[in-house]
Amino acid sequence: MKHVVGVSLGSSGRDHRVETDIVGESFLIERRGTDGDLNRAIKMIRSLDGEVDAIGLGGVDLYIAIGKRRYMLRDARMMAEAASVTPVVDGSGLKNTLERRVVSQLDDDGIVPMQGTRVLIVSAMDRFGMADEMHSRGARLRLGDLVFSLGIPIALSSLPTLDVISRVLAPVICRLPMSMLYPTGDRQNEITPKFARLYREADVIAGDLHFIRRYMPDDLYGKVILTNTVTRDNVDEFRERGVRTLITTTPELDGRSFGTNILEGILVALSAEGREEIPEDDYAELLERMDLQPRVEQLVHDERDG
């Protein structure tokens, strides 16, 4: 049985464990939170090194990316370097392939037509493939990188603008503790309604779950949420706020959509080489073999649709 463990800086209250078969292979898949404790995460990764087939980094990205430029985050590098045998992945290698495919599929199938749709992407540096594919298909983007990561109430309206700003800010951001940039530990359970106008003006709210939850208002009536990992409690939160459709880029396993870091760990474990860096074409081939489909769940019927 192959064993993949996601080690997260997030809350241990979101931990999950499931056994399943994937393309004929038996898998034990786990998510283990460390409640924002970086040293605890590093120790956990050291204890797993050589004992499991792949380790995913949760609650942190190893890189932030704009186009072909990548910037490595300090805390994530410390976590990744704690393992010397087992491949360590953060999901970034998969996002560019999987999330572009999901956006294309949603558009082609008419589930979420992109042309002219107003999309709030809470962090395009975290989801550049998704943002770029939406842009190429005619979506009207608002980029919340400054808002949701830094608390600066300025939403950007184009990827070229983000590119210019990232050249200045990214080298500084990469040196900051992850707790300053992203909700970790118990802060993942907090919701502080703020920046309601950004949510209200969007048809689709896309990106990392914890960024979306961080400031979401009580009223999200008729909205589409496109995100990654959700629990049953998260689904209930969105339903109570009137979200019409919930879409996750990763499939549901035993009531939970795991993060892209764990899904990338599964792909690495399936690959013959067991490498951390897999060519994009190999990701595409493995995704085809797995026949992954996005989770699309209607939560609230929008009466305006008839």
C-alpha positions in Angstrom: 0.0 0.0 0.0 1.3 3.4 -0.9 1.2 6.0 1.8 0.9 9.8 1.2 0.9 12.3 4.1 0.1 16.0 3.9 1.8 17.9 6.7 0.0 21.2 7.2 0.6 24.4 9.1 -3.1 24.5 9.4 -5.5 23.4 12.2 -5.3 19.8 13.3 -9.1 20.0 13.6 -9.2 19.5 9.8 -7.2 16.2 9.9 -8.5 13.4 7.8 -7.5 9.9 6.8 -8.8 7.6 4.0 -7.9 4.4 2.4 -8.8 4.1 -1.3 -7.8 2.5 -4.6 -6.4 4.7 -7.4 -5.7 3.3 -10.8 -5.3 -0.2 -9.3 -3.0 0.9 -6.4 -4.0 0.9 -2.8 -3.4 4.2 -1.0 -3.5 5.4 2.6 -3.9 9.2 2.4 -3.6 11.4 5.4 -3.7 15.1 6.3 -1.9 16.1 9.6 -2.1 19.6 10.9 0.4 21.2 13.2 -1.7 24.2 14.4 0.7 26.8 12.9 3.8 25.4 14.6 6.6 25.4 12.0 9.0 23.5 14.3 6.5 20.8 14.9 5.9 20.5 11.1 9.6 20.2 10.5 9.9 17.4 13.1 6.9 15.6 11.7 8.4 15.7 8.2 11.7 14.4 9.5 9.9 11.5 11.2 8.1 10.6 8.0 11.1 10.9 5.8 11.9 7.5 4.3 8.7 6.0 5.9 6.1 7.1 3.3 6.0 7.4 -0.4 5.4 11.2 -0.7 4.9 14.2 1.7 2.7 17.1 0.8 3.2 20.6 2.3 -0.1 22.1 3.4 -0.9 25.6 4.6 2.1 26.9 2.7 3.4 27.1 -0.9 7.0 26.2 -1.7 6.8 28.7 -4.5 4.7 31.6 -5.6 4.7 32.0 -9.3 3.9 34.6 -11.9 4.3 33.2 -15.4 7.6 31.4 -15.6 9.1 33.2 -12.6 9.1 31.4 -9.3 9.9 32.7 -5.8 10.7 30.3 -3.0 9.1 31.0 0.4 11.4 30.8 3.4 9.2 28.7 5.8 8.3 26.2 3.0 11.9 25.7 2.1 12.7 24.9 5.8 9.9 22.3 5.8 11.0 20.8 2.4 14.6 20.5 3.5 13.6 18.4 6.5 13.2 15.4 4.2 16.2 13.9 2.4 14.7 10.7 1.1 11.0 11.0 0.5 9.8 13.4 -2.2 8.2 16.6 -0.8 5.7 18.5 -2.9 3.4 21.5 -2.3 0.9 21.1 -5.2 2.4 24.0 -7.3 3.6 21.6 -9.9 0.1 20.2 -10.3 -1.9 23.4 -10.1 -0.7 24.7 -13.5 -1.9 21.5 -15.2 -5.0 20.4 -13.2 -6.5 23.8 -12.6 -6.2 25.0 -16.2 -7.9 21.7 -17.2 -10.7 22.3 -14.7 -11.4 25.9 -15.9 -11.4 24.7 -19.5 -13.8 21.8 -18.7 -16.2 24.1 -16.8 -16.2 26.6 -19.7 -16.5 24.0 -22.5 -19.3 22.1 -20.7 -21.2 25.3 -19.9 -21.1 24.8 -16.2 -19.3 28.1 -15.6 -19.0 30.0 -18.9 -16.0 32.3 -18.6 -16.7 35.0 -21.3 -17.6 38.2 -19.4 -18.0 36.4 -16.1 -16.8 38.5 -13.1 -14.2 36.4 -11.2 -12.6 37.3 -7.9 -9.4 35.3 -7.6 -8.2 35.7 -4.0 -4.6 35.1 -4.9 -3.4 34.8 -8.5 0.2 34.2 -7.4 -1.1 31.0 -5.6 -3.3 30.1 -8.6 -1.5 31.5 -11.7 -2.6 28.7 -14.0 -6.2 29.1 -13.1 -6.0 32.9 -13.4 -4.3 32.8 -16.8 -6.7 30.3 -18.2 -9.7 32.3 -17.0 -8.2 35.4 -18.6 -7.6 33.7 -21.9 -11.2 32.6 -22.0 -12.6 36.1 -21.5 -13.3 36.3 -17.8 -13.2 39.7 -16.1 -10.7 39.3 -13.3 -10.2 41.0 -10.0 -7.0 39.8 -8.3 -7.0 39.9 -4.5 -3.3 39.2 -3.8 -2.7 42.5 -2.0 -6.1 42.3 -0.1 -6.0 38.7 1.1 -2.3 38.2 1.7 -1.3 41.6 3.0 -4.5 43.3 4.0 -4.0 46.2 1.6 -7.5 47.1 0.3 -6.5 47.3 -3.4 -7.8 44.7 -5.9 -5.9 44.5 -9.2 -7.6 44.1 -12.5 -5.0 42.5 -14.7 -2.2 39.9 -14.7 0.3 42.3 -16.3 -0.2 44.7 -13.3 0.3 41.8 -10.9 3.4 40.9 -12.8 4.9 44.4 -12.3 3.9 44.5 -8.6 5.2 41.0 -7.9 8.7 41.9 -9.2 8.9 44.4 -6.4 7.0 42.6 -3.6 7.7 38.9 -4.1 11.4 39.0 -3.0 10.3 40.7 0.3 7.2 38.5 0.8 9.3 35.3 0.5 11.3 36.2 3.5 8.2 36.7 5.8 6.9 34.1 8.2 4.0 32.2 6.6 1.8 33.2 9.5 1.9 36.8 8.3 0.7 35.9 4.8 -1.8 33.1 5.3 -4.2 31.9 7.9 -2.5 29.1 9.9 -3.4 27.1 13.0 -6.6 28.2 14.7 -6.8 31.3 12.5 -8.1 28.9 9.9 -11.3 28.7 11.9 -11.8 32.4 12.1 -14.1 34.4 9.7 -13.9 38.2 9.9 -16.4 39.7 7.3 -14.5 42.4 5.4 -14.1 43.7 1.8 -17.7 42.7 1.2 -17.8 44.7 -2.0 -15.3 42.4 -3.7 -17.4 39.4 -2.9 -20.6 41.1 -3.9 -19.4 42.2 -7.3 -18.1 38.8 -8.3 -20.1 36.0 -10.0 -17.3 33.5 -9.2 -15.0 33.5 -6.2 -12.0 31.4 -6.8 -8.8 30.2 -5.1 -7.6 28.9 -1.8 -10.3 28.0 0.6 -8.8 29.7 3.7 -8.3 33.0 1.8 -12.0 32.8 0.6 -13.2 32.1 4.2 -11.0 34.7 5.8 -13.2 37.7 5.0 -16.3 36.2 3.5 -19.6 38.0 4.3 -22.8 36.4 5.6 -24.4 36.8 2.2 -23.0 35.0 -0.8 -26.4 34.4 -2.5 -26.1 32.9 -6.0 -22.3 32.9 -6.1 -20.1 30.1 -7.5 -17.2 29.1 -5.3 -14.2 27.4 -7.1 -11.7 26.2 -4.6 -9.7 23.1 -3.5 -10.0 21.4 -0.1 -13.3 21.5 1.7 -14.8 19.7 4.7 -18.4 19.0 5.4 -18.5 22.0 7.8 -17.2 24.2 5.0 -20.0 23.0 2.7 -22.5 23.9 5.4 -21.0 27.3 5.8 -21.3 28.0 2.1 -24.9 26.7 2.0 -25.9 28.9 4.9 -24.6 31.9 3.0 -26.6 31.1 -0.1 -23.8 29.8 -2.4 -25.4 28.4 -5.4 -22.6 26.1 -6.7 -19.5 24.7 -5.0 -16.8 23.3 -7.3 -13.5 21.8 -6.1 -10.7 21.1 -8.4 -9.8 17.9 -6.5 -12.3 15.1 -6.2 -14.2 14.1 -3.0 -12.7 11.2 -1.0 -14.8 10.0 2.0 -16.5 13.4 2.4 -13.4 15.5 1.9 -11.7 17.2 -1.0 -8.0 17.0 -0.3 -5.6 19.8 -1.3 -3.5 19.9 -4.4 -0.4 19.1 -2.4 -1.7 15.7 -1.4 -3.0 15.0 -4.9 0.5 15.9 -6.3 1.9 13.5 -3.7 -0.4 10.8 -5.1 0.9 11.4 -8.6 4.5 11.3 -7.4 3.9 8.0 -5.6 2.3 6.7 -8.8 5.2 7.8 -11.0 7.8 5.1 -11.7 10.6 7.5 -10.8 9.2 8.8 -7.6 10.7 12.3 -8.3 9.6 15.6 -6.7 9.8 17.3 -10.1 7.6 15.7 -12.7 7.4 17.1 -16.3 4.1 18.7 -17.0 3.4 16.2 -19.8 3.7 13.4 -17.2 1.2 15.1 -14.9 -1.2 15.3 -17.8 -0.8 11.6 -18.6 -1.3 10.6 -15.0 -4.3 12.8 -14.6 -5.8 11.1 -17.7 -5.2 7.7 -16.2 -6.9 8.7 -13.0 -9.8 10.2 -14.9 -10.2 12.9 -12.2 -13.3 15.0 -12.4 -14.0 18.2 -10.5 -16.5 18.0 -7.7 -19.6 20.1 -8.7 -22.3 20.4 -6.1 -25.4 22.5 -6.2 -25.9 24.0 -2.8 -28.8 26.5 -3.1 -31.2 26.8 -6.1 -31.0 30.4 -7.4 -34.6 31.5 -7.9 -33.5 34.0 -10.4 -32.6 31.1 -12.7 -36.2 30.1 -12.7 
